[in-house]
Structures are given as C-alpha cells and as structure tokens.
Amino acid sequence: MASRSPIPTDGPLRPFPRGAGLRRTAGAGLLAAALTLTPGALALPAATASEKAEDTTLKLALTGDIDSLNPFTAILAASTNILLLQYEGLVTYGPENNEIVPALAESWETSEDGTTWTYTIGEDRKWSDGEPVTAQDAEFTFNAIAEDDTLKAANGTLLENIDSVEATDDQTLVITLNEAQAPNPGADLAIVPEHIWSKVEDPSTFENSENAVGSGPFTVESYSPSSGVRMKANPNYWRGKAKVDAVTYVPYRNSDAAVQALLNGELDVVGDLTPAQYKALESEENITVNSGAGRRYQALNINSGTINSEGKLMGDGNPALQDIELRKAIARAIDSKTLLEKVLEGLGEQATGEIPAVYPLYHWDTDEELPYSYDPEEANRILDEAGYKMGPDGIRLDKEGKPLKLRLAGSNSKPTHAQMADYVVPWLKEIGIEATTEIKASGQLNDDSILGNYDMYFTGWGIGPDPDFQLSINQCSSRPNADGTGATNESNWCSPEFDALYKEQHTELDQERRSELVVEAQKLIYDAAVNHVLFYADSLEAYRSDKFEPFTTQPKEGGVILAQNGPWGVYSATPAGELEAAGATSEANPEAVIIPVVGVLVVGGLAAFFLAKRRRATADDRQ
C-alpha cells in the first residue's frame, strides 16, 4: 500500500556518500621510503596466463582508518569509498564528466513548478540477495533517517527541503519539496534494503560489516581491523556482474609499505601516492601510473572558537585564535606556492576556494591576487597593529601577556602533512608564533577536530560534483552536540550571512546565478580565515598493468581511478587479456550501460539535464 510520509525538518541531514571521499580527515606521517625507490628496483615479471585466470580478486591498499561501514554514519574516506561500491542512490554521477545518470531510478521527471520529483525504479534492479529493489526501499531509507535523531543530525541538509516521500507503487517514488531546489534530491543518498534494515534495532549503531546486502557491484563479506575488508561481486548488479569475483582492501601501516607490496605483486592498485612515490614508479616495469585532476582540497584549518549546538564554547583551542586579525596573519605567513612546488613537486594546482577547478561551474576562478596571499611582512604588520607584542625571545605575546604558542596537528596516514609542517612551523616563527607539530592517527584527529581540541590542523575534503553538501556543513545548524555527536561543521564556524547565501544558492535554478552565489559563499569562508585552502593536489595512483587492463577513470579524460564519485574505477577492473579475448565487450562496462540510457535525462528533470549538459560542455576546462 502506498504511504505518504512527511519528512521532519527540525534538523540537518548529511548525504551519502559524503562527497565520496574525505570529510574530516587530515594527515601526515612518514617521509620517506619512497624517496629511496629507484626505477627498476623490485619489478617482477608479468603474471602468467594461468595466474591471471586463477586470480580474480582485485587487491587494494587500505592505509586509512575505517570508522564505520554504516552508510548513514560513515565519515572517513576509506569507509565511504567502500560503501560507494555497495550501495546506489536513485541517481549517481557518471564516469564521463560527473554528469547525473540513472542508478536505481531508470528515469525521473519534475513538475512544472520544480517541487515534485518522480522517479521510476528500474524493474531489473535487484539487491545482492536476489530481492527486487522497490520504491518502498527508497521511501523507507528517507524516513529511517528522518525519524532517527542521530541519523538526522549526521546527514547534513539533504532532507531539509523535503516535505514528503511517497512510494505510489513498487516502481514509482514521488519526492515533494517545500520549494524548488537546484540539487537533484535523489542524488547522494544510499538507498538500503527495507527487508534487511527494518529488522535492525538501532540503525545508527548497526555495524553492517558482515554479509551485507546492497545494490552496488560489490558487497562487504567480512571486515576486521587486522585483515581488512573483503567484498564479493554482486551477481544481480543491474549493469552486469563485475569481471572480478572479489575486492579486498588490505591494511598497510603506511603508503610506503603499500608501494612495496605493489612492487612485490601483493597489491594490484595503490592510490593516494606521494609525489616521490609516483615519480619512482613511473619507469617500473609492469606498473602503470595515473595522475588525475584532484577533486579534494587541502587546507590549514584554524580553530576560531568551537561552539556546540547549544551555543556554548567547547574544546581546548587557544582563545587567541578567536581574533580574526591573528588568523589573517597566519594565513599571510603560509606560502602555498612553495608547498605546491616542494611538497607536491608541482603535481597539483594552487587553490582559491573550497571547490576545486575540476568543477569549473562552481570554482572560484580569478587571476587577481588573493587577499591572504603570502606576505610575511604584511603578516607582521597585522600582528603589530593588533597588539601582539614581540617578546625578547622572538615569540609574540597574546592579549593576556602569554607567549603565542600554537599546536599544528596532522594525521599519520597523510605523509604530505608532516612535510607541510616542516615548512609551516618556521614560517610561523618568522612572524613571532611558536608552533609545535602533533602527528596523530586520522581517527583521533577526526575526533579532536569535531570536539574543538586543536589550534590548527591540516585537513582535506573530497568535493562532489554539486557543491550543496560542502556548503551546507558550514551552516550554524551543522554545529555538533557537546559530546561531539550529531552534525559536523566543516570549520567549527558560524555566520548568519553565510547561512543566507547557502539557502539562496540551494533554491536558485538559474545556473549562472547559482554559480555566482556559490563563489560568493566560498569568499565568505575565505575572508573568515578559518579554513585556509592551500592547493588541489593531483590524485596519484598506480596499478599492476601486467594483471589488469586500464581502468575506467572519472572524468574520462584526465580523471582518477579510486577517489571517484561512483563505483566506476573498481567496477571496471578487468584481468589483463580478457578484453582482447572477449573482443572488447566486457560484461562490466560502465559506459556500455550508461550511454543508451543517458537520453532519459531529457525526459527526466530538466534541471538535471541542463547541469549534465553544461558539465559535458565544459569538460575541457576541468583537465
């Protein structure tokens, strides 16, 4: 029976898969073994034909923490990348240029006033256990989030504008909005099977780590911190069963160990390489490297005073950082150009705002010098005028006469963070600030950042094709509870002016005007000097080309294999030689399935089609 379910709007929700990548992570760590790799050093001969026939498992490195395999509560990149393979939403982002394409819904349409979205669930969509995917599953998922306080607080603003969700029959889902909005409401939310999750006592604490049931190309079979994650191919995946039987995420203590395992043939693909590792692997036999335009920004986050949802100060951040003049001076002391050249060896792009250049519709593109560009002389002038007197030891005093000492945190899963700290600490010393580096596990750093237990830390967020989510987590309503539960605010910052801008861009249907509003919102974050974006690093990867054919990248030209907004890279894994043997007609061929149905977007929501069309037209600007 069809039901009409009103959606509560008294709290923010966060979409899945959180930009399919890093949310609140940071990192730093190990400087080194890759620096000593020499071309040709440990290369192995190509695998034999019999070995290739027997090995149908794609082995990937797991160097980051897994916080959860629950699609509603997972935050860290390692977790969300895995969940992208297990669940689909109503629609997703295609491999060509991140365009909106069908997922569980084979088509969709919008009402003339833009407030009603109707999705048709494909009759060939099935769960991995063979049960059909229905509109009731989607209705259940939306309401499961809306009716659970923890999930409601943890999932951003995805459902904030939704009035009701109704499954009118098994194949039809109707989403009614309070007002028309720019983002497709069917994107970025993982639909879960009602026949499984309705039996879960508490969906907010469900681990979902063994024999999971999903709709994506792979599902989790088992997980343990010591052995990692094993996923098996979903035989019922509507795009066709994957060409490998399983995917394993194998834990390694750091990226150097993972690179060694790749050279030894113990791993098939390694991502998130350092520039030194990438360049050392370029000439290795049987190894192919891939450099894709990054969709992740790297920034220095500064604690301007963490306020919880009750409006109370929390954490142990240095109170001096509540002064915007001090934060401006810190930003002025950072030479992001040098970081790009020395730490990334030029493999990236200098940043402006939080939306990377790979998304030209929303990127803050300017040739003008940024207000907080590197200028240590100006930084010293700002501090002098703000009353931070220089002490006899070269360290300034804060307004209470205490030495200006700050902690600079990073995570041990990101080697570049330790490298950046080696530059930033002396730069801050030049303007009279003593900084001490603290390298932590990414999970610990994540907890500290949410609770406000930091002064400054290096952070990075993976950005999705639509900027709505990334902007939403800067709203005042995204502040966490006193114990750190609930919502996650990107920078522990709150601005009513920003909130108004966010809401305006969210409902703006004119693409040109919305792009302008998104850029204005990025400028507000920049001006507050709370999240000083440094660069957009290229995504550096390598794989065993003696074992696997080239992978599908996203976007198609100059894109990435692993850190995608969809499952395409891993799903496309094809053992070496199989494409040629099959006449290049792999069953698991993302584009072969997508291309015939893309035309459905013309019938479906016009706003979605317009966005997809514009993204395709500007593809050359992304590379």
C-alpha positions in Angstrom: 0.0 0.0 0.0 1.3 3.4 -0.9 2.0 5.7 2.0 2.6 9.4 2.3 5.3 10.2 4.8 6.0 13.7 5.9 9.7 14.5 6.5 10.6 16.3 9.7 12.7 19.4 9.1 13.9 20.2 12.6 17.4 19.2 12.0 20.1 18.9 9.3 20.9 15.7 7.5 24.1 14.6 5.8 24.1 12.9 2.4 25.8 9.7 1.4 28.4 9.3 0.1 29.8 12.4 1.8 31.3 13.6 -1.5 32.6 10.1 -1.9 35.6 10.9 -0.2 37.4 12.6 2.7 35.2 14.5 5.0 37.0 15.5 8.2 40.5 14.0 7.7 43.9 15.3 8.0 47.1 13.6 7.8 50.8 13.5 7.9 53.3 11.0 8.6 56.1 9.1 7.1 58.5 10.9 5.0 60.4 8.5 3.3 60.9 5.0 2.0 59.6 6.1 -1.4 62.3 8.7 -1.6 64.8 5.9 -1.9 63.0 3.9 -4.5 64.9 3.7 -7.7 63.5 3.0 -11.2 63.5 -0.7 -12.0 64.3 -1.8 -8.4 62.0 -4.6 -7.4 59.9 -5.1 -10.6 58.5 -8.5 -11.1 57.9 -10.4 -14.4 54.4 -10.3 -15.8 51.9 -12.8 -14.4 51.4 -15.9 -16.5 48.2 -16.7 -18.2 47.3 -19.4 -15.7 47.9 -17.0 -12.8 45.6 -14.4 -14.4 42.9 -17.0 -14.9 43.0 -18.0 -11.2 43.4 -14.6 -9.7 40.0 -12.9 -9.9 40.5 -10.8 -6.8 41.4 -7.1 -7.1 43.6 -6.2 -4.2 43.6 -2.6 -3.0 45.6 -0.9 -0.2 43.9 0.2 2.9 46.1 2.8 4.6 43.5 5.0 6.3 41.1 4.2 9.2 37.6 2.8 8.7 35.3 4.5 11.1 32.1 2.6 10.1 30.6 0.6 7.3 27.2 2.0 8.0 26.2 4.2 5.0 24.4 6.7 7.3 27.2 7.3 9.7 30.5 6.7 7.9 32.7 9.8 7.5 36.3 8.8 6.7 37.4 8.4 3.1 38.3 4.7 3.4 34.8 3.9 4.6 32.8 5.9 2.1 34.9 4.6 -0.8 33.9 1.1 0.1 30.3 2.0 0.6 30.1 3.5 -2.8 30.7 0.0 -4.2 27.9 -1.5 -2.1 25.0 0.9 -2.4 23.5 3.0 -5.2 21.2 6.0 -4.8 18.3 6.9 -7.1 20.8 8.7 -9.4 24.5 8.9 -9.4 27.4 10.7 -11.2 28.6 9.2 -14.4 32.2 8.4 -15.4 32.3 10.7 -18.5 32.2 14.1 -16.7 30.4 13.6 -13.4 27.1 14.0 -15.1 23.9 12.9 -13.4 23.0 9.4 -14.7 20.5 6.7 -13.7 21.2 4.4 -10.8 18.3 2.7 -9.0 16.0 5.0 -10.9 16.0 4.4 -14.6 14.3 7.8 -15.3 12.8 10.8 -13.4 10.9 13.9 -14.1 10.0 17.1 -12.4 6.8 19.1 -12.1 6.5 22.4 -13.8 7.0 24.3 -10.6 10.0 22.2 -9.7 8.6 21.0 -6.3 7.7 17.4 -7.3 10.3 14.8 -8.5 9.0 11.5 -9.7 11.5 8.6 -10.0 10.8 5.3 -11.8 12.8 2.4 -10.3 14.1 0.0 -12.9 12.5 -3.4 -12.9 15.9 -5.0 -13.4 17.3 -3.5 -10.2 17.8 -6.2 -7.5 19.5 -6.5 -4.2 22.5 -8.8 -3.9 20.3 -11.4 -2.2 18.0 -11.5 -5.2 15.2 -9.5 -3.8 13.8 -6.7 -6.1 14.7 -3.1 -5.4 11.4 -1.2 -4.9 10.2 2.4 -4.4 9.3 1.2 -0.9 13.0 0.7 -0.2 13.7 4.3 -1.1 10.8 5.6 1.0 12.0 3.5 3.9 15.5 4.9 3.6 14.4 8.5 3.6 12.2 8.0 6.6 14.7 5.9 8.5 17.0 9.0 8.5 14.2 11.5 9.2 12.9 9.5 12.2 16.2 8.9 14.0 17.7 11.8 15.8 21.3 10.5 15.4 20.9 9.9 11.7 19.1 13.1 11.2 21.8 15.1 12.8 24.6 13.2 11.0 23.3 13.6 7.4 23.7 17.3 6.6 20.9 19.2 5.0 19.9 16.6 2.4 16.3 16.3 3.5 15.8 19.7 4.9 13.7 20.9 2.0 11.7 17.7 1.6 8.1 17.8 2.6 7.2 14.1 1.9 8.4 10.9 0.3 5.8 8.5 -1.2 6.1 5.2 -2.9 2.9 5.2 -5.0 3.7 1.7 -6.3 6.6 -0.7 -6.4 8.4 1.2 -9.2 7.3 4.9 -8.5 8.7 7.2 -5.9 7.5 10.8 -5.5 9.5 13.3 -3.6 7.7 16.5 -2.8 9.8 19.6 -1.9 8.8 22.6 0.2 10.2 24.7 -2.6 12.1 24.1 -5.8 15.8 23.4 -5.4 18.9 23.2 -7.6 20.3 19.8 -6.5 18.6 16.6 -7.6 17.1 15.3 -4.3 17.7 11.7 -5.4 21.5 12.1 -5.6 23.9 11.4 -2.7 21.7 9.2 -0.5 22.4 5.5 -0.4 19.2 3.5 -0.6 19.2 0.5 1.7 17.0 -2.7 1.6 13.9 -2.4 3.8 13.7 -6.2 4.3 17.1 -6.0 6.0 17.2 -2.7 7.7 13.7 -2.8 9.1 14.9 -5.6 11.3 17.8 -3.6 12.7 17.1 -2.4 16.2 19.2 0.8 16.0 20.2 1.8 12.5 22.6 4.5 13.9 24.8 1.8 15.6 24.4 -1.0 13.1 28.0 -2.1 12.1 26.9 -3.6 8.7 30.3 -5.3 8.5 29.5 -8.9 7.5 27.5 -10.4 4.7 25.9 -7.1 3.8 23.1 -6.8 1.3 23.5 -4.0 -1.3 22.6 -2.9 -4.8 26.1 -1.9 -6.0 28.6 -4.0 -7.9 30.2 -5.4 -4.7 29.0 -6.1 -1.1 31.0 -6.5 2.1 31.5 -10.1 3.0 33.7 -9.6 6.1 35.8 -6.9 7.9 38.3 -6.8 10.7 40.9 -4.2 11.6 43.7 -6.7 11.2 42.7 -8.4 7.9 40.8 -5.5 6.3 37.7 -5.7 4.1 36.7 -8.4 1.7 33.9 -7.7 -0.8 32.3 -10.1 -3.2 30.8 -9.4 -6.6 27.1 -8.8 -6.7 25.7 -11.4 -9.2 22.5 -9.3 -9.5 24.0 -6.0 -10.3 21.9 -4.4 -13.0 24.8 -3.1 -15.0 26.3 -6.6 -15.2 28.4 -8.7 -12.8 31.9 -7.4 -12.3 34.8 -9.1 -14.1 36.5 -9.9 -10.8 35.0 -12.2 -8.2 36.1 -10.2 -5.2 37.8 -7.0 -4.0 39.9 -6.9 -0.9 41.2 -3.8 1.0 44.4 -4.9 2.7 45.6 -2.9 5.7 49.1 -1.4 5.5 50.8 0.6 8.1 51.6 3.4 5.7 51.8 4.2 2.0 55.4 3.2 1.7 54.5 -0.4 2.8 51.7 -0.3 0.3 54.0 0.8 -2.6 56.4 -2.0 -1.7 53.5 -4.5 -1.8 52.5 -3.2 -5.2 56.1 -3.8 -6.5 56.1 -7.3 -5.0 52.8 -8.1 -6.7 50.9 -8.4 -3.4 48.6 -5.5 -4.3 47.0 -4.5 -7.6 46.2 -0.8 -7.2 47.6 1.8 -4.8 46.1 5.3 -4.5 47.0 8.5 -2.6 50.7 8.2 -3.6 53.1 10.9 -2.6 54.8 12.7 -5.5 58.1 10.9 -4.7 56.4 7.5 -4.8 54.6 8.4 -8.0 57.7 9.5 -9.8 59.7 6.5 -8.6 57.0 4.2 -10.0 56.8 5.9 -13.4 59.5 3.7 -15.0 58.8 0.5 -13.2 58.1 -2.5 -15.4 54.5 -3.8 -15.2 53.4 -0.7 -13.3 51.2 2.0 -14.9 50.8 5.3 -13.0 47.8 7.6 -13.3 47.6 11.3 -12.4 44.1 12.7 -12.3 42.8 16.2 -11.6 42.1 16.3 -7.9 38.6 16.8 -6.5 40.0 17.3 -3.0 41.3 20.5 -1.4 44.0 20.6 1.2 43.8 23.3 3.8 45.0 24.7 7.1 42.0 24.7 9.5 42.2 27.3 12.3 40.1 27.0 15.4 38.2 30.3 15.7 36.3 29.1 18.8 34.3 25.8 18.6 30.7 26.4 19.5 28.4 23.5 20.1 24.7 23.2 19.2 23.7 24.8 22.5 25.8 27.9 21.7 28.5 27.1 24.3 32.2 27.1 23.7 33.9 23.7 23.7 37.3 22.2 23.2 40.8 23.4 24.2 41.6 25.7 21.3 43.8 28.7 22.0 41.4 31.6 22.7 43.7 34.0 20.9 42.6 32.4 17.6 39.1 33.9 18.1 40.7 37.1 16.9 40.3 37.3 13.1 43.4 39.5 12.8 45.6 36.7 14.2 44.0 34.2 11.8 44.6 36.6 8.9 48.3 36.9 9.8 48.7 33.1 10.0 47.2 32.8 6.5 49.5 35.5 5.2 52.5 33.6 6.6 51.8 30.5 4.5 53.5 30.2 1.1 51.1 27.8 -0.7 53.1 28.2 -3.9 56.2 26.8 -2.2 54.2 23.9 -0.7 52.9 23.0 -4.1 56.4 23.1 -5.6 58.3 21.4 -2.8 55.8 19.0 -1.2 53.7 18.1 -4.2 56.6 18.6 -6.7 54.2 20.7 -8.8 51.6 17.9 -9.1 48.6 19.9 -8.3 47.1 23.4 -8.6 47.1 26.4 -6.3 43.8 26.9 -4.6 41.3 29.7 -4.2 38.2 28.5 -2.6 36.9 25.1 -1.5 35.5 23.9 -4.9 38.4 22.6 -7.0 39.0 23.6 -10.6 37.8 20.1 -11.7 34.3 21.6 -11.3 34.5 24.8 -13.3 30.9 25.7 -12.8 31.4 26.4 -9.2 35.2 27.0 -8.9 36.3 30.5 -7.7 38.5 31.3 -10.8 40.4 34.5 -10.5 43.6 36.0 -11.8 43.7 38.6 -9.1 45.9 38.2 -6.0 44.0 36.7 -3.1 43.6 38.9 0.0 45.6 36.5 2.2 48.3 35.6 -0.3 51.8 35.0 1.1 53.3 38.2 2.6 55.2 37.7 5.9 55.9 41.5 6.1 52.2 42.2 6.0 51.5 39.4 8.5 53.9 41.1 11.0 52.3 44.4 10.4 48.9 43.0 11.1 50.1 41.5 14.4 51.8 44.7 15.4 48.7 46.8 14.8 46.5 44.2 16.6 48.6 44.5 19.7 50.6 41.2 19.7 53.9 42.5 21.1 57.1 40.7 20.2 58.9 39.1 23.2 62.6 39.2 23.7 62.9 35.6 22.5 61.2 36.4 19.2 57.8 35.0 20.2 54.9 37.4 20.4 52.6 37.7 23.4 48.9 37.4 23.2 46.4 39.9 24.7 46.9 38.4 28.1 50.7 38.6 28.0 51.2 34.9 27.4 53.6 33.6 24.7 51.8 32.9 21.4 52.2 29.1 21.2 50.0 27.0 18.9 49.7 23.3 18.1 49.8 22.2 14.5 48.2 18.8 14.0 48.3 16.3 11.2 47.5 12.6 10.6 49.9 9.8 10.2 48.0 8.5 7.2 49.0 11.5 5.1 52.7 11.8 4.6 52.4 15.2 2.9 51.1 16.7 6.1 54.3 16.2 8.0 56.2 17.6 5.1 54.0 20.7 5.1 54.5 21.1 8.8 58.3 21.2 8.2 57.7 24.4 6.2 54.8 26.0 8.1 56.5 25.8 11.6 59.5 28.0 10.6 57.2 30.4 8.6 55.1 31.0 11.7 58.3 31.5 13.7 59.2 34.4 11.3 56.1 36.3 12.4 56.6 35.5 16.1 54.4 32.4 16.6 55.8 29.2 18.1 54.1 26.2 16.6 54.5 22.6 17.7 53.7 19.7 15.3 51.5 16.9 16.6 51.1 13.8 14.3 48.1 11.6 15.2 46.1 8.7 13.9 43.4 10.0 11.5 40.6 8.7 13.7 42.0 10.6 16.7 42.5 13.8 14.7 38.9 13.5 13.4 37.6 13.2 17.0 39.7 16.1 18.2 38.6 18.4 15.3 34.9 17.7 16.0 35.3 18.4 19.7 37.4 21.5 19.1 40.5 20.0 20.7 43.0 21.7 18.4 44.5 25.0 17.4 45.4 24.3 13.8 45.4 21.2 11.7 45.8 20.1 8.1 42.6 18.9 6.6 41.3 17.7 3.3 37.8 17.2 1.9 36.7 15.4 -1.2 34.2 17.5 -3.1 31.3 16.2 -5.0 30.1 17.5 -8.4 27.3 19.5 -6.7 28.6 21.9 -4.1 25.5 21.9 -2.0 26.7 19.5 0.6 30.1 21.1 1.1 28.5 24.4 1.6 25.8 23.0 3.9 28.3 21.8 6.5 29.4 25.4 7.1 25.9 26.4 8.4 25.3 27.3 12.0 22.9 24.4 12.1 25.8 22.0 11.5 27.4 22.6 14.9 27.9 19.4 16.9 26.4 18.4 20.3 28.5 19.0 23.4 29.8 15.4 23.3 30.7 15.6 19.6 27.8 13.6 18.3 25.2 14.9 15.8 26.2 17.2 13.0 29.7 18.0 11.7 30.6 21.6 11.0 33.5 21.8 8.5 35.4 24.5 10.3 33.5 24.9 13.6 32.5 28.3 12.3 29.1 30.0 12.1 27.9 33.0 10.1 24.3 34.1 9.6 25.4 35.9 6.4 26.8 32.6 5.0 23.6 30.7 6.0 21.5 33.2 4.0 23.8 32.7 1.0 23.7 28.9 1.3 19.9 28.9 1.3 19.8 31.2 -1.7 22.1 29.1 -3.9 20.2 25.9 -2.8 17.0 27.1 -4.4 18.4 29.1 -7.3 17.5 27.4 -10.6 19.3 29.8 -12.9 22.7 28.1 -13.4 24.7 31.3 -14.0 23.3 33.0 -10.9 23.8 29.9 -8.7 27.4 29.7 -9.8 27.9 33.3 -8.7 26.3 32.6 -5.3 28.5 29.5 -4.7 31.6 31.6 -5.4 30.3 34.3 -3.1 29.9 31.7 -0.4 33.4 30.5 -0.8 34.7 34.0 -0.5 32.9 34.4 2.8 34.7 31.3 4.2 38.0 32.6 2.9 37.5 36.0 4.4 36.9 34.5 7.8 40.3 32.9 7.7 39.1 29.7 9.4 39.9 27.2 6.6 42.8 28.5 4.6 42.7 26.4 1.4 46.3 25.7 0.1 46.1 23.6 -3.1 44.2 21.0 -5.0 46.6 18.0 -5.2 46.5 15.7 -8.2 45.3 12.3 -7.4 48.3 10.0 -7.9 47.7 6.3 -8.4 49.5 3.2 -9.8 48.4 -0.3 -10.8 49.8 -3.6 -12.0 49.3 -3.4 -15.8 50.5 -7.0 -16.1 47.5 -8.1 -14.2 44.7 -5.7 -15.1 43.5 -3.8 -18.2 43.3 0.1 -17.9 40.6 1.1 -15.5 37.7 3.5 -16.1 38.5 6.9 -14.8 36.2 9.7 -13.7 36.1 12.0 -15.6 37.0 10.0 -18.6 39.8 12.4 -19.7 42.4 13.2 -17.0 40.4 11.5 -14.3 41.1 9.2 -11.3 40.6 5.5 -10.7 39.9 5.2 -7.0 38.8 8.5 -5.5 35.6 8.8 -7.6 32.0 10.0 -7.1 30.9 6.5 -8.1 32.0 2.9 -8.4 33.3 3.0 -12.0 37.0 2.5 -11.4 36.8 -0.6 -9.2 33.8 -1.9 -11.1 35.6 -1.8 -14.4 38.5 -4.0 -13.1 39.3 -6.5 -15.9 42.0 -9.1 -15.7 44.7 -8.5 -18.3 44.0 -10.1 -21.6 40.2 -10.6 -21.1 39.2 -7.5 -23.1 41.1 -8.7 -26.1 39.9 -12.3 -25.7 36.3 -11.1 -25.4 36.6 -8.7 -28.3 36.5 -5.7 -26.0 32.9 -6.4 -24.9 33.4 -6.7 -21.1 30.2 -7.5 -19.2 31.2 -5.0 -16.6 31.4 -2.0 -18.9 30.1 1.2 -17.2 29.9 3.2 -20.4 28.1 0.5 -22.4 25.2 0.6 -19.9 25.2 4.4 -19.3 25.3 5.7 -22.9 22.0 4.1 -24.1 20.0 5.5 -21.1 21.5 9.0 -20.8 18.8 10.2 -23.2 16.3 9.5 -20.4 17.6 12.7 -18.8 15.8 14.7 -21.5 12.5 13.2 -20.3 13.6 13.4 -16.7 14.3 16.5 -14.7 15.2 19.4 -16.9 17.4 20.9 -14.3 19.4 17.7 -14.0 19.8 17.5 -17.8 20.8 21.1 -18.0 23.5 20.6 -15.4 24.8 17.5 -17.1 24.8 19.2 -20.5 26.8 22.2 -19.1 29.3 19.8 -17.4 29.9 18.0 -20.6 30.3 21.2 -22.5 33.0 22.5 -20.1 34.9 19.2 -19.8 38.0 20.7 -21.4 38.2 23.2 -18.6 38.5 20.5 -16.0 41.6 18.8 -17.1 
